[in-house]
Amino acid sequence: MGIGATAGVAAVGGIALSANASSDSKSSSSSSDTLVFDPDAYTKLTKSITDTAGTKHTVVYHFWKAITYVANPVDATYQSLIVSSPVSIDGRAVDASNAPILFANSIGGYLPASVATATEVGGGGSAMGGGAAPSGAPSSSASASASASASASASAPGANGNTNATGGATSSNQLLALAAGYVVIEPGARGRTLKNSGGEYYGTAPTAIVDLKAAVRYVRSNKGRIPGDVERIVSAGTSAGGALSSLLGASGDSPIYDTYLKALGAADASDAIFATGAWCPITDLEHADGAYEWNWGANDLSTGKLVDQTVSKALRARFAEYQAGLKLRGLGGFGPLNARNLDAYMVEQYLEPSATTYLAALSDSARATYLKANTFITWSGGKATFTWADFLTHVGARKKDAPAFDAFDLSAGENNEFGTGTTLARHFTAYGAQNDSTGLSSKRVPSDIPAKLDLMNPMYHLVEKVNPNRSKHWWIRLGTKDSDTSLTVAANLAARLDNLGDDVNHLYYWDEGHGSNTDPGDFITWIARVTGHQAKRR
């Protein structure tokens, strides 16, 4: 049986990336009735992939279509994964039995993601309800379906734009990983808009992280059957998917998920992963409103309106208290971080180096043109310098109103993420609950919320209950113009990991927005370095 597809050509952070595919199938089929991976249930596919240097590679690979990764699925449409393993690259045989595994989720906005109908690598999809893909996302791949109940309706929280981008921004990683000889596994997961016939939401917190953990357990339990080195799993995700990738890395083998995993019939195996890739992670949700106002509080909305400064000031005060309590020390020997010096730290550690890298890469004439248009930057000795205030002016309009995440009217996607039963959305912070404008809240945070916040926040596993089984290698990226969350969220995550002694590779893309991935080739090289992988070709 032959399948033909074209994955098109897309610009990935200004880098051309193209792929097209052909296939022939093997006759046996895998079963979702057990948790034993069938190594013979693949389809043999061929894909042409152009790397970041512009070199085209012909990759022959084995593809396993959707496999249910738990024994007791709530919805197998989402609780399944696909596997792609290279067989040959440019005519040379590849042994991927001990290759790193790129575990790439496509979750965005804490919405459902399905690989149920995927027919090739890169086939993961998030049920976005019609949202546009962010900058850097390849233009096409195998389609992924979502049941009607999963679609984000126009009235769902977050439908007003106060939500986050799809996880498609890093789908280039899957293609490049395959061309590098890595195994690529793409899991689906339940998400916040899923609703059963009784009107009950069955994809709200903590289901997405529980599903990803169950998928990792499935992979690890099939050591020796599934291709790749199960001890060298590298997670990747963008936006909410980046948050979940961070959480997966931070929470490996934490017992607080055991009850949920047991109910699903997850494999009896570890869910720890080796390394973590996270792009613009929307995380630390219970403190995200304060962090957002600390960062973007003085910036107008796109309407030109300034948000309620009484609300903004109150949230900034809460953030200052939280930041002090973290007791973080900045990278590069900066010293203790607090709300008073965090702006200087962001400029010195991340923003000026980002601008410097960007400007240094331009031609002399292009650099002169950019600097003429952006006079707030001083360019001297091959280095860019500027103030935090001028940087904020440069970014311009903020994306979200105040509060950005726990909206007083329960309109944010994150309110829906903490819904339960037939309740569409709930408050998850004391400030949000106390200022509820719907009349539906008791002005108190529901009693089950604190435990769910712990289940959803990587910082819980890095600060309150330091997890020795976390990933020790981290790749964290986001754009300097990303106002989907505060720039401090990723910076705090990186600082804490660095303080714990982990290997942290963290930078910001100058003038890029949410979902950017301008150095995918470097990520693939980083995986080889941290895993010690050397491709075996014959």
N, C-alpha and C positions, 0 to 999 in steps of 0.2 A: 504494500500500500504506500503510495507516495503522497507527501504533503509538501506543498511549496508555499513559501512566505517571504515577504520582504520587510525587513525591519527599518528600512529607510536610512536617511542621513540626517544627523542633528549636530548642532554646535554645542559642545559640552564645555562651558566656560571659555568659549572661543576656540576650542579644539575640535577638529572634525572627527566624528565617530560614526562609522557606518557598519551595517550588518545586513546580510541576506542569507536565507537558509533553504535547504532542501533536505529530504529525509527518505529512509525506508525503515519499515518496522519489523521488529522481532515478534514472533507469534504469541509467546506467553504473556500473561497479564498478572499484575500484582493484585493482592487481596487486601482490602481494608478491614477484614474481619479479625486479623491478628496484628501483633506488633512486631512481626518478623519481616524484615525487608527481603524482598525477592530480587536477587542480583541479576536474574535473567529476564526481568519484566520491562525491558527498555525498548525504546525506539532509537534507531541510529539516525542522527541528523548531521547535516553539514551547514556550517555558517561561515560567512566571510566577515571578518572583523578588522576594522582599521584602527590601529593603536594611536596613541597620542603623538607619536613621531610621524604619523602619516603612512606607516607601513601596513599593507594589507596582509592579513593572515587567513588561511583556510583552516578552519577548525572542524574536525570530525569528532562528534561526542555522542555519548549515550544519554538519553533523556528518559526519566521515569515520570510519568504523568501523576496527577494528584493521588497521594497516599495518605489515608487517615492516620494521624499520629497518636491517637488515644483509643483505648478499648471501649469507652463509654462516651462517645461524642454527643454533645448537645446539638451541634449543627456541623456535620461533616463538610458542608460547603465551604466553611471557613477553617475548620480544624483539620487541615490537610497540608501537605507540602509537596514540592517538586524537587527533583534532583537532576543535575547536569554534570557529567564527568567526561573530560576530554580523553579521546582515544589517540588522535594524532593531530599535530599542528604542522602545517606546511609539508605534509607528506611524511613526517617523522613520527614514529610511534611514541606515545607518552604513557608512562606508568604513573597513574594518579592515586595509587593505593595508599600512599603516605603523603599526599599533597595536603596543604592547608584547605580548610573548608570555609568558604565565605558564606555566612548565614545571614542572608539579606532580606529584611522585611520591607514591605511596601506600604506600611501603615501611615496615614496622614490624618490629622484632626481627631485622633482616637476613634476613627471610623472603621468599619469592618474591611478586611482585606481577604480576597479569595484567589486561589490558584486553581479552582475546580475545573476550569476549561482551558487552562494554559496548555499550549502545544509546543513551547520551546523555552529556552533559557530567557530570563527577563520577563516571564509571563505573569509575575505577581501583579495584583492590582488592588487599589483601595477604592471602596465604594463612596466616591466623593459627591455623588448627586449632581454631577455636571461641572465641577470646578475645573478651572484651567490648570494645566501643569505648570510648575514653577520654572524659572530660568534654569537651564542646564539639563532639563529632562529630555531624553531621546524622544523623537516624535512618534514612534510606534513600536509595538512589541506584540507578542501573543496576547490576545484579549483575555480578560478574566471577568467572569460574571458574578453578579450579586443578586440574591433573591429580592423580590419586590419589597418584602418587609424590611430589608436592610437599607434601602435607598434613603438618602438624607432628603427629607421633604423640605419645601420652602419655609415651613413653619417650625422646623426643628431648630433647637438652640445652635447658634453658630452659623445659621443660614444667612445672617446679615453681614457676613464677612468677618465677624469677630471670632474666627477660628483659624486654623493653621493649614499650611499647604499639604498636598499629597506627598507620599513618600517616594514619588517617581524621580526626584532629582538625582538620586544616586544610582539609578538603574544602569548607568554606564559602567558602574563598578562590576556588575555581573558579567558583562561582555568582556571587559578587560581581564577580569580574573580567569575566565575560561580560556582566553587566549594566552594567559601566562601559565596555564597548566594546572590551575586550581580547580577543585570541586566547588560547585555552586549549589547551595540548597536555599530554597525560597519558601518560607512558611506563610500560610494564611493565618488569620486570627479573627476572633469575634470583635465587634466594636459597638460603640454606644447607641447606635440607632436601631439595632436589631430588636424586633418585637414579635412575640408569638401571637397565636390566635386569640389568646386571652387578654391581650393588651399589655403583657408584662415584658419589660426590657431585660434581655438576657445577655447583653454584651457590654454592660457598664463595668466600672472598676470593681475588682481587679482582673477581669477576664482576659484582657489582651496580654498582660504579662504572664498570667497562668498558662495561656495557650502557647506562648513562645517558649516558656520553660518546658512544657510537655513535649514540644517539638524537639528541643535540644535533648531531652531524655530519650526520645525515640531514636535519634541519631546515635547517641552514645551507647544505647543498649544494643545497637546493631553493629558494633565494632567487628571488623573482619568480614562483614557482609556488605555494608554500605561503603561506597568508595570514599577515599580520603582518610586523613588522620583525625579521629574523633577527639584527640587530645589537643588539637590545634584548630579549634573553631574560632572564627573571627566574625563577630556580629557587625551589622551595618544597618543604619536607618536614618531617616530625615524627619525633622519637625517632631510630631508626636512619636513617629517611628524612631527618631534619634533619642528621644526621652526613654523609650522602651528599650532601645539598644543599650543605653547607659544603665538603665535599671537591671537589665539582664546581666550586664557585666559586673555591677556592684553587688548583686544579691545571690550569686551562685550558691546553691545548696542551702539557702536560708530556710530554717524550719517553719517560718511563718506562712509559707505557701503550701505546706504538706497536706492540709485538709482539703484544699481545693484540688490539688493534683490527684489525690487519692480518689476523690469523687469522680474524676474523669477517667480513671483507670490508666493514668500515665505510667509509662515504663518505670521499672525499678532501677533507676540509674541516676547518675549525677546530672545536674543542670548547670554546672559551672562551665564557663567558656574561657578561652585563652586570652583573647584580645577583643577590644571594643572600638568600633568606629561610630561616631555620632556627629551628625550634621544638624546644626541649629536646633538643639534639643529643647523642646518645650516641657520643662520639668520643674521640680521644686514648687509645685502648684500652690501650696498653702502660703508660700512667701512671695509668689510671683507678682501679685498686685503691688506690693510695696516696692519690690525691685523695679518694676516697670515705671512707677512714678519717680523713684530716685533717678532713673535713667532719662525718661522721656517726659517728665512732668511739666517742663517749661515749653515743650514743643506743641504747636497747634495741631488740631486735627486737619484732615484734608479740606474741610469746609472753611478753614481759617479761624475756627472757634477754639478757644482755650478751654480745656476741661475744668470742671469745678475744682478750684484751687483749695477749698476747704477739705474736700475728699483727698486730693492729691497730697496735701501737707500731712494729713493724718496717716495716710498709708506710708509716706516717706519716713515718718517717725517710727512706725512699726518695723520698717525695714532696718533702720539704724540699730534698733535694739537686737534684731535677729543677727545682723552682720557682726555686731560686737560679740555675740554669744558663740559664733562659730570659731572664734580664735584662730583665724587663718593667717598664714604668713604668705606673702606674695612670692611668685617665682622670681628668679634672678636676684635673690637676696634683698628684695624690697623691704621686708620687715612686716610687722603686724598690719592687717588690713581692717579698716573700719569705714563707716560711711563718710567720714571727713576726708580721707585720703584716697578713696577708691577711684575717684576721677583721675587723679594724678597717676595712679597705678595703671588704669586702663590706657591712658595716653602713652605712658612710657613703655609698658610691657607689650601692648598689642597694637594700638592704633597708629602711632608713628612708625613702627617697623612695617606695618601693613602698607601704609602710604609710601614709605621708602621703597619697598619691594616693587610696588606698582609703578612708581615714577622711574625707577632705575631701569625698568624693562622697556620703557618707551624710547623712541628715537629722540634726538635732541630737539627737533622741531615739534614733535608731538608733546614732549614734556613742557616746552616753552608755552605752547598753546594751552595746555591744561593748567599750568601755574598762572597764566594770565587770567583765566576764567575763575580761578580759585585762589584769590590773593591772600586768604587766611593762612596759607601754607608758606612757611619759609624754607627754601631749599638751599642748603649750604653744606659744602663738603660731602655731597652725595647722600645727605640725610634730610628728611622732612621733619619739621617741628611745627607745632600749633597748640592752641589751648583747647581744653574740653568744651568750653562755651562756644568757641568758633566751630568745633566739630559738630555740636548739636545743631547749630544754625545750618551747617552744610548738609546735614541729613534731611532736615526739613520736617514735613508732616509726620506725625506719629500715626500708626495704623489703628490703634484701639482707643476707645473711650475709657473713662475711669469709673469703676474698677475694670481692669482689662480681662480678668479671668473669672472672678466670682461676682458676676454682674448683679446689681441690686434687683433687676427685673428678671433674673434667671435666664437671660438670653444668650449667655456664652456657651460655647460647645463644652467647656469644662464643667458647667453646671449640669449638663446632660450626662457627662461622664460619671458623675456621682449620683445619678438618678437610681431608683430602685423600685422593684415591683412594677406597679402601673404609674408610678410617679416619674414624670418626664425629666425633671431637673430639680436639684437641691443645692442649697448653699453648703460650702465646705470650709469657710473661714468665719471666725466670730464677727469680724467687721462686716462681712457681707450679710450675715444673718441678722445682725443688729440693725442694719439699714435696709432690710428687705422692703421693696416697694410693691410687691405683688399681693400682700395680704394672705399669702398661702403658707408663710413661714411662721414658726413659733418664736422667732427672734433668737433661737438657740441652734447651734450646730447639732444635727442628729447624733445620737450616741454611738452609732456604728462608723461614723466618718473618721475619727482619729486613727482607728486601726487600718482603714482603707487608704488613708494618706500615707501611712508607713509602708503599705504594700506597693504604693505607686511612686515612691520617692527614693532615688538612688542615694540621696544625702542621708537618709535614715541608716543605710547600711555602711556609710562611710564616716558618720559622725556619732550618732547615738548608739548604734550597735555595730562597731567596726567588724566587718566580715573578712575573715582571713582567706576565704575561698573566692574572693573577687578576682576579676581580671587584673593583671598587673601591667598591661600595655594598653594605652589609650590614644586614639586619634580623634581630635575634636576640632570641628570647623564651623564657621558661620560668617555671614557677610556683615560689614560694618554699617550697612544701611538696613539691617534687619530689625524692624521694630515690631515683629510678631511677639517678641518677648524682650526682656532686658538683656543687654550685652553682658551684664554681671552674672547671669545664671551659669553660662558656660565657664566664665572666669573663676567663679567660686568652686565649681566642680573640679576644674583643673588644679586650682590651688590646693584643695583638700587632697586630691590624689597625689600631687607632688609632695605634700607634707607627710603623706603616709609612705613615701618612698617609691611610688609607682613610676613607670616610664610614661611620660605624658608628652605628646606631640600636639600642640594646640596653637592655632593661629586664626586670624580673621582675614577675610577677603575684602580688599579695599573697594568701596563703592558698590559692592554686591548686596543683593537683597536676600529674602528668605528662600531657602532651598538651593542655594548655589553650591556647586562642586567644581571648582576651577582647576583642581590638581588631582584628578582621578588616577593618573599614571603614577604619581608619587605615593598614593595610598597603596596601590598594588605592590610597588617596590618595598614599601614599609612592611607589608605583610610578610614578604620574603625575608626581610631582615629580622623581624622579631620572632618569627617561627623557625628561622634557620633553614628555610626550605631551599633546595637546589633542584631544579627541574630535571627529571630523569627522562631523556629522550633516546630512542634507539634508531 
